[in-house]
């Protein structure tokens, strides 16, 4: 069968953006398109051989130095705000931009060259759109987060949430009433305990063109104009890593407000995830990539097999952000006093604000709860480094997930029917937590207070007990899981079909 055409796909730096982009490529290939995934070379090892050997998918590795992802010494005092992170990605953008331009220029000179149908650009790589437009290529913006976060940011700005007073509650026109804003929703003083490269804090929002003339820094404050409005300018459509089954109202709202076609094309999780719906998912076949861990997948399975159904709380803050050292210690104490079994994943450089009194740190400078394992015995499993998250979430012994509510983790757990104890830390995580607790009603928050109400050990302990024992939350999680019983959402299958039809007709117009 003759190919329907080529689609270029440009993800943002980091695996949290690369993985959904790779899954998008497989879905486009299943519709007889030739996706070309463009990545910096230091991400090459994260692309599995199964994708590289796919007959319709081509991977372009642009030579790039990973050291350019490290922030340079600040040129301004830290007290001056986000400006000190100005160059966090500027050099990387320049390097990647030059490589892409060279690649496209070379291709244009080839005999029989046929222009790609479209370029799907991660919204955090919006600096590249002008470059692609110079080659006569149309772009569609790709959001690896969910629709709720973008819709809430827009509605909060449009309706003047920044002017709210402590006693105010604001209904956001066009969005579900259960997502009404309380003043506490705007209270988001950062509590960074980890290094983040993603959207939502000082460095993660640094997108700009090669040359850095329009570099942007960090997220807008609550109620301020959302940056994604500028980032989608010049694009013909928006693709969001979500589905109607979860976020129909939010997808519809964004489409209405922007006047652009908006499609939920996710959740863009591994094909094995959808094929294993309702059964155990083995991460080793999906995404382990040889990452270091103090437990093997088989050892984790054996430990979980020894626990009663829904008796284990899984605790993971991902690889980019986490609580402070002080908050980690409160969590450790809460787990020690709890009756529930737990798996706690601790990343290197966790709680990097530095050692506090009575807290020891591992050799890499991160927090580690020394002595906890001896106190709780077999009731706790403490994993350092990589953890088989899909396996843990899909195991019948897992009954709850204490999470920062990053989008990938959120949809993975929802699809496995695991409810949440939400502990958001930055950016879209606050909106994701509100979606989980207030709209989907599949979880509770670790604390209802903002930065003016410091998190207490009792908040964590009470949150764990509530999550693990609340039958209504568990029933609701099972109902929503049922939406994915047949695998990849039907609404997203239809959306992808409409998208490729859209770009095909766009070429003819």
Order of alpha helices (4+ residues) and beta strands (2+ residues): beta-alpha-beta-alpha-beta-alpha-beta-alpha-beta-alpha-beta-beta-alpha-beta-alpha-beta-alpha-alpha-beta-alpha-beta-alpha-beta-alpha-beta-alpha-beta-alpha-beta-alpha-alpha-alpha
